[in-house]
Amino acid sequence: MVGRLISLLIPAIILLHCEGREKESLSIVLPNRDSLNINIGSEPPTLDWSLATDSTSYAIILNIMDGLTRFGKDYKPEPSLAESWEISEDGKTIIFHLRKNVFWSDGRPLKAKDFEYSWKRLLNPKTGADYAYFLYDIEGAEEYNTGKEDDSQKVGVKALDDNTLLVKLKRPASYFLSLLTFMSTFPMREDVVKKHGLKWTEPKNIVTLGPFLLSSWRHHEKILLTKNPNYWGGKPKLNEVEMIMNENPTSALALYEGGELDYIDGRSIPTLEVPRLRLSREFNTEPQFRGNYIGFNVKKPPFDNPLVRRAFSAAIDRAKIAELIQGAGVPTTSWIPQGMLGYDSEIGIEFNPEQARAWLAEAGYSDGNGFPEVVFLYPDVGSNRIVSEALQSMWKRYLGVDVELQNQEWKVYLSTLDTDPPQVFRANWGADFPDPHNFMNLFECNSGNNETRWCNKLYDELVEKAAVEENPEKRVALYKEAQKILTETDVPIAPILRSIQQSMIKPYVVGLNLNPLGMVFFNQVYFADKISN
């Protein structure tokens, strides 16, 4: 149940003249508060940035923490907690120099050992971090994480002094500085984690250094962030960000239209309401570096047979699904998203019912006869039910296969994919940094986020070659070959849509800038009526 929002709205109404395409006139009700109110949909599974893997947790962690680098113009990495760095001629040694005016929320200065501890904790096999593979470019990281080496001192990251961090890579990696913008690489306080154990992320225990502080967390109800007055990058303009957890899009939209929410994204917009909302100037769309796909657990029959997986992919009418979700996605059969190096719309299995039936027959299930029971899992958020029911219908119509649908609450769903993925599941992947390696290494054998249980050494080899290839044309060729294995030959996944983020933003909200990476920085946001103050 959503907690009552205590904010009140003053009755000032400003009518704005509409220009451009025909849309409804706007009524701007200015809020009598200094709190940005939003809906994050569901309870974040964790705020431990060594363990978090989802966009809900990321949206919060991104605003209470910082990394060594951050994205600047054109998504190029620029200094953040590191004020500068030097890279050796061979590209395998990086020395970071930390800012000296950065303090944790308890007053203790940031130290280089906070990064060394965080990264080695991420890699420690006992942590069980899905994102450990993110640091495999570092010397000794993979060996330590996979248990081949039990001495963390062999990992190529070391605090030389309080303000200097040494990182040794096993190979040059052009994307490494971009990777350091991501939450899994943020610093962490060893003393806090060890003192409070599993409860170290609770508001009374957590220690952070970002623009906002985690002031309260009423589980399954609301999170409150308050501005950090000692933030090294300047005080945020907003005093608070209130995040409610409302999983009902209809209810969330009503809160927005009633003035209790200032911003909502796709998880708070009912699909059937999109045609009406498009007429409002408050409606926004932004293409995302995010791919939606159907995952197959290749260890569970009958999906241990690539012919079956190909058949299921060929029986998906992606254009129809895009219509059903009212433009929240663009059909795709390839994996690397449009706008990134290596994107190729010709790759993948197109909708072809005749071919789908032929592949299924070749696998021994002509017209679906004798096909075993199938469970398809999806998270019970947003438009997933609509998409899942459409897929269920398509697989029945074109393959003669009955599919049982199961949905789970977001946190439970993520846990299920980690521990025991079903035969078929709906999933998506959003860019952690704007490089195709972030999409392609997801399905390598050692990726903690590869829920398909698929492993192909040739695929891994091609992706790793592409990661160090400096010639763009050669890199694209490697990715093309790897993508064909992924989406045409072995088919552990069936890409279906590239996401389009739909949102509603109140006219008085300034600085809430949407981007393809889906990152929203609240320290850049303010209300228009505060400009003259």
N, C-alpha and C positions, 0 to 999 in steps of 0.2 A: 504494500500500500504506500502511496506517495504521501510524504509528510506535507503538512500545510505550509505554503510559502507565506512568510509574514510580511512580505513587501506590500505596500499600498501604492496606488497610482493616483497622481493628481489629475484633475480633469482638464488640463490644458490641451487643446487640440489645435494642431496646425495643419491647414489644408495646403497641399503642394500642387502646383500645376503639373500635369503629366505631359511629357513630351515624348517624341519617338513613336514606337509602336503602341497601338491602342491598349491601354491597361486601365485598371480601376484607379481612381484618385486615392491618394494616401491620407490616412488620418494618423498623425503621429502623436501618441500619448507619451509625454515625457515622464520617466519614472522618478518618483520621489525617494530615491535611494542611490547608494554608490556601490551597488552589488550587481555584477553581471550574473543573470540567472539562466542556466542552460540545463538540458537533459542529456545524461550520458547513457540512458537506457537501462543498463544492467549493472549489477554489483561488479566492480573490478575484481578479478580472481586473486590478484596480489599486487601490492605496491613495492615488492622486493624486486629491484631492477635486475638482479641476477636471474630471477625466475620468470618474470613477466614476459608474455609472448603475444599479447593481444592489444588491439587498438584502444580499448577502453582504459586499460591500465596505463598505456603509453601516453594518452592525452593528459593524464594527471601527472605522471612522473616527469614529463617534458616541461611542466610548469613549476615544479618544485625542485628541479635539479638542472645542472648544466654538465657539458662534457668538455673535453680538451678543445674541440672545434665546434663550430656551428655553421649553418649554411648562410652564405651571403648572396650577392647578386648572381643570377643564373645558376643558383645552387652549387656554387663553388665553396669549398670549405675555407673558413677564415678563423682567426684566433678567437677563442672564448676563454676557458680557464687557463689555457696555454697562451701566453702573450706572444711567443715566438717559438720557432724550432729550426733545427738544421738537419738536412738529409745528406748522407754520405754520397759520394759519386756513384757508387754501385747501387744506391737506392735501398740498401738493406739495413742501414742504421739510422735511427731518428733520435735526436735529443730534444726533448721538450722543456721549455723554461716556463714555469708556472707564474701566474700573477701573484704579487705579494700582498694585495689588498682584498683577498677573498677569505671570508670567515664563514664557518658553519653556524647554524642557527643557535648553537650553545656558546658561541663566542670563540671557539678554537679555530686557529688559522688552518686553511687547507694545506696539506702536505703531500709531497709526491708519493709517500708510502700509502696514502689513501687510494691511489690508483693501482699501485702494485698489489695491495690486498684485494681490491675489488676484482681485478682481472684474474688473479690466481684463485680466488673464490669461485668465479665463473667457470674456470677450467677444472676445478677440483671435482673428480668423479662423484664424490659424496654429495655435492650440491645438486647434481642431477639437472643441470641447466640445459634447456633445449638450444640456447643460443651460444653454447660453448664453442661450436665450430666457427663462429664469427672471428675468433682470434687465432685460427689455425695458421695464419700467415706468419705468426710469431715463432721464432725458434723454440723447439721443445714443447710447444703448446699442445699439439695433437697427441704427442707421446704421453704427456702428463694426463690429459683428459681421458685417454683410452686405457690408461693403466699400464702402458708399456714402460713408463718411468714414474716412480713414486716420489721423486725429489723435486719439489716445486722450484728449487733454486736453479734447476736446469732450464726453466722457462725464461725466454729472453726479454724480460721486463724487470727493471731494477731502479729503485729510488737512489740516486747518487748522493743527494742531500735533500733538505726539505723542499727545495724549489726546482729540482732537476730530475727528470725521468728519462731513463735510457730504454729504448725499445730496439731489439734486434730481430729483423725479419729473415725468414729462410729464403725469401725471394722478393724482388721488387714488386710492389702492388700499388698501382696508380690510384686505386680507390680507397687506400687505407685511411687517409686523412678524412674522407667522407664518412667512412665507417665509424669514426670516433665521435660523430654527432649523435650516435644512437645510444639509447638508454642502457644497454647491457655493458657499455664501456664507461659509464659514469663512475666517479669515485665513491667510496663507501668507507664508513668508519668501523674499523675492526672492533674497537672497544664497545661501541653501541650494539653491534650485532651479537657479540659474545655475552654481553650483560643481559640482554633481553630475549635472546633466542628467537623463537618463532613469532614473538609479539613485538619485535623491534620496529615494525612498520606502523604500529598504532600511534595515533597523534601524540600521546603523552611520552612516547619513547623515541620516535623517529627524529633524526637530525639531518637537515638538508641545507642547501646553499643557493637554491634558485630564487626566482623573483617572487614566488609565493610560498607560504608555509601551510602545511597540513594542520589546520586548527581543530577540525572535528570530523569524525567518520561514523555516522549512524548507519550501520551495516544494512544493506538492502533498502536504504531510504535516502540518504543524503550525505554528501561530502562538502565541507566548507574550506575553501582556501582563503587566506588573508595575506595581504601584501607583506613582503619581507622588507622592513625599513633599513636593513643593513645590506641589501643586495648590492653586489659590486657593480652591476651594470646600470644602476639607477633605479629609483623607486617606481613601481608600477603606478599608473594613473588611477586604477581602480583599487578600492579598499578590499573588496571581497569578490570571490567567484563562488557562487552557490550551484552545486551540481546535484540535481535530483536523479533518482533512478526509477524511471517510469518506463516499463516495457510495453505499454499499450499505446501504439501510435495515435489512435483516435483521441485518447485522453491527453496525451502530450501536446497534440496540435491544439486542442481546446484551451490548454493552459497558455500556449503561445498567443492564440487569437484573443484570449482574455487579458493579455498584458502581463501575465505572471512569469513568462519566459521571454528572453530577449533574442535567443538564437536556438534553432533546432536544425539537425541534419537529417539525413535519410531515414534513420531509425525512428524518427518521430513524425514521419509524414506518411499517412495511409496512402497506399497506391491509388485507390479510387478517387482520392482528393486531388491528385496531381493536375488533372485538366483544369480544375477550378483555380488552384493555387498559381498556375502558370500565368494567370491574368494579373497577378499582383506584382508590383515592382519589388516586393520584398523577396521574391522567389529567385534563387540563384542556381546555376549549374556550373560544375567544374570537372573536366575530365581528370581521372585519377591514374596514377601509376599503380593500379590495383587490378589483379586478375582473379576472376571467379572461375572455379573449376569443380568438376566431379572427380573425387579421388577414389581409387580402387585399392583395396587391401590385397596385394598380389599373393599373399600367403594363404588366403582363404578361398577355397573352391566355391564356385567355378571360375572365380576371377584370377586364379593362378594361370589361366589360359589367356594369352594375349588376343586370341581370336574373339573371345567373349568380350574383352574390354574394347576392342575395335568396334564390335557390333553395337555395343551400348553407346559409344561415341557417335557412330554414324546414324543412330536413331534419334538424335537430338536436333530438333528444329530450333536453332538458336535465335533466328529472326522472330519466331513466334514468342519466345520467352521475353525478348527485348520489348515486344509490344505489350505483353502482359504487365510488365513492371513500369510501364509509362515512361520510358526513356532513361531509366536509372542505370542502364547498361547498353553497351554496343556489342553486337555479336562478334565473336572471334573464335578461331580454331587454333591459333598460334599462342605461344606462351609469353614471350617478351612483349611488353606493352608498347603500343604506338607512342613515338616520341623518344624512345631509347634506341641506342645502337643495337642492331641485330633484329629489329622488328621486321617481320615478313608476313604479310597477310595471306600468302599463298600456302603457308605451311599448315599442316593439320588435316584432320578428317572432316570433310564437308557432310552436311545432311544428305543422306542417300539411303532411304529405306530398303531399296532392293539389295544394295551392297551389304547393308546391316544384316538382313535376313540370310544372305549367302554366307557371311562370316559365321553367324550363329549356327547355321546348318553344318558348316565345315567343322565346327567345334563339337558337333554331335547332338545339337538341340534344334532340329528342324521344326520351324513354326513354334518354338518354345517348348516342344514336347520333352518331358523328362527334366526340365530345368528345375533345380532345387530352389528352396525358399530363399528369398533375398531380403535383407534388411537395409534400408537406406536411411541414414541418420542426417539430421539437419538441426541447426540451432534455432530455438524458438524466438527469433527476433526479426524485425523488419519484414521484408517481402519473402522470406525464405519458404514460408508455407505455400505461397502462390507458385513459386518456382518448383518446389518439390512435387506438388500435386500435378503440375504440368508435365514434369519428367516422368512421373508414375504413369500418367496417361499415354505418353509417347511410347514408352517401353512396352506397354501393354498392346497398343495399337500396331506398332511396327515390328515388334519382336514376338508378341504373344506371351510375354513374361509378366507374371504378377510380382509386384514389389511392395513390400510392407514398409510404410513410412513410420519413422520414430523421430520425435523431437525432444530436445533436452534444453534446460536452462543453460545459459551461456557458459557459466563456470563449470558445470557438470559436463557439458559437451566438450570443452577443451580437455578436461581430464580424461574423458573416454577416448579421445583421439590419441592422447599420450600413452595410455595404458593398454587399450584393446580396441583398435579401430574396427568398425564393422566392415562388411563386404564392400559397401558403397557409402560415400558420405559427401556432403556438400561443404566446400571450403573456399577460402579466398586468401590471397597474399598481397599485401600492400608494401610498396618499396620502403625499406629502411634507409636506403640512400640511393640516389638516382644513377645506378649503374646496373647493366644487365647481369653482372655477376651475382647480384643480390637475388635475382629471380632464378638463375640457372643452378647455383650451388645449393638451392633449397632441396633439390632432389638427388643430391649426391648421396652415396652410401652412408657417409658419416654425419649427415645433417640431422641434428636433433629435432628439426621441424618437418622432416620427411615422414609423414604419417602413412604413406602407402606401403612401407616396408620393401620397396623396390630398390634393387641395387644392380647397376650396370657399369662395369669397370671402363668400358669404352666411352660411355657418356661422361664419367668422371674425368677421364683423361682429356677429352675434348674441352670440357669446361675449364679445367685447370690450365690447359695450354692457352686458351683464350684469355684467361686472367692475366697472363704475363706478356701477351702479344701486344706490341706497340703499334703495329701497322693496322689501322682500322679495317681495311678491306680483308686482311687475313683473319682478323678477329671475328668479323661478321661471318665469314665462311665457316669458321669453327662452330660458331653458335648455330648456324643454319643446320649443319650436320647433326649437332647435339639435339636441337629442337625436333628434328624429324624422328630421331630415336624416341624422344619423350612423347610426342603427340601422334605419330603415325605408325611406328613399328612396335615398340613395347607397350605404349599407351597406359602407364600407371595413372595418368590423369587425362581428363577430357576438358580442355578449356571451353568455356561457354560464353563469358561476357567480360568486357573491360568496363570497369565501374565508372559511372558518372555521378558525382556527389551532388545530390539535390539538397537545398537548404533554404531556410527562411531566416532573414536577418532584419531586425527592426531598423527603421531609417535613422534613429538616433545613435545607433551603435557604429562607432568609427574605429578603423584599425583592425577589424576582424577579417583578415585577408585569407581567402581560401587559396590552396595551391595543390598541385598534383600529388604531393607527398602526404596530403591529409593532415598536415601539422597546423595547429592553431596555438599561437602564443598570446596568452591573455595579458601579458605585460605591455603589449602594444595597443590595447583596446581602451577606449574611453567613450563617454557619452557626449553627443553633440552639444547638449545644453551646458556642458562644463567648459567649453572652449574659451569663453570670455572670462572665466574665473581665474 
